[in-house]
């Protein structure tokens, strides 16, 4: 389904808005990651659903870990 070497692509918010459908297809079928920028600053990312699921698993694992109290 996805290529072996996904790319990280920076794209302006304006361009992402105009080509949103193309962005989604690029992320879904090529597993690319798109960093959406505004005035040259990263603001958000569009990532494959598999990446989001991995992030959610990491978040759950972090919440489930016992917190160490500082000495």
C-alpha positions in Angstrom: 0.0 0.0 0.0 2.8 2.5 0.8 6.2 3.1 -0.5 9.2 2.1 1.6 10.6 5.6 2.0 7.9 8.1 2.9 8.8 11.7 2.3 8.3 14.7 4.7 6.9 17.5 2.6 6.4 21.1 3.8 3.4 22.8 2.3 1.9 26.2 2.9 -1.6 26.3 4.4 -2.9 28.0 1.2 -1.5 25.3 -1.0 -2.8 22.5 1.3 -6.3 24.1 1.3 -6.4 24.3 -2.5 -5.1 20.8 -3.0 -6.5 19.1 0.1 -7.8 16.0 -1.7 -4.4 15.5 -3.4 -2.7 15.9 0.1 -4.9 13.2 1.6 -4.3 10.8 -1.3 -0.5 11.5 -1.1 -0.6 10.7 2.7 -2.8 7.7 2.3 -1.3 5.9 -0.7 2.4 7.0 -0.4 2.5 7.3 3.4 4.1 10.7 3.0 3.9 13.2 5.9 2.9 16.8 5.1 3.9 19.6 7.4 1.5 22.5 7.0 3.1 25.9 7.4 1.8 29.4 7.8 4.1 32.3 7.2 7.0 29.7 7.0 6.3 28.3 10.5 5.1 24.7 11.0 1.6 24.7 12.4 0.3 21.1 11.9 0.9 17.8 10.1 -1.1 15.5 8.0 0.1 11.9 8.6 -1.1 8.4 7.7 -3.6 6.9 10.1 -1.0 4.3 11.0 1.3 7.0 12.3 -1.5 8.5 14.4 -2.3 5.1 15.9 1.4 4.6 16.8 1.3 8.1 18.5 -1.8 7.2 20.4 -0.2 3.9 21.6 2.8 5.9 22.8 0.5 8.3 24.6 -1.4 5.5 26.3 1.9 3.8 27.3 3.2 7.0 28.8 0.0 7.5 30.8 0.0 3.9 32.0 3.6 4.2 33.3 4.0 4.9 37.0 5.2 8.4 37.7 8.4 8.6 39.6 8.4 11.2 42.4 11.5 13.4 42.5 13.7 12.9 45.6 
